[in-house]
Amino acid sequence: MEDHTQMTSRWVVRQCPYCDEHGYLPNGYLCHHEPPEVLAERAHRGANLARAQRRPLATQSRDEPYLPPGLAARHETDQPEQETA
């Protein structure tokens, strides 16, 4: 008796027009059994999410160097206090 998931995955591979009978694309990569347009849209959404995460850095002043939060806190505490005359 075969496992239900194995039967389902073999059925999906047989139905997929993009891969061979073993589930691989012509370039040797494992097929996701989705149209290339769906994969491109998912990549586009992921790139937009990554850009949205970077946006706060883009609003930083160009004169001010970027320091990661941990390094910035350490940098502030390492500054010697300036004496006033």
Residue pairs with C-beta under 8 A, 6 or more apart in sequence:
9 23
12 33
13 19
13 21
13 22
13 23
13 31
13 33
14 21
15 33
16 23
16 31
16 33
18 25
18 31
18 33
18 35
18 36
19 25
19 31
19 33
20 26
23 30
23 31
23 33
24 30
24 31
25 31
32 39
57 66
60 66
67 75
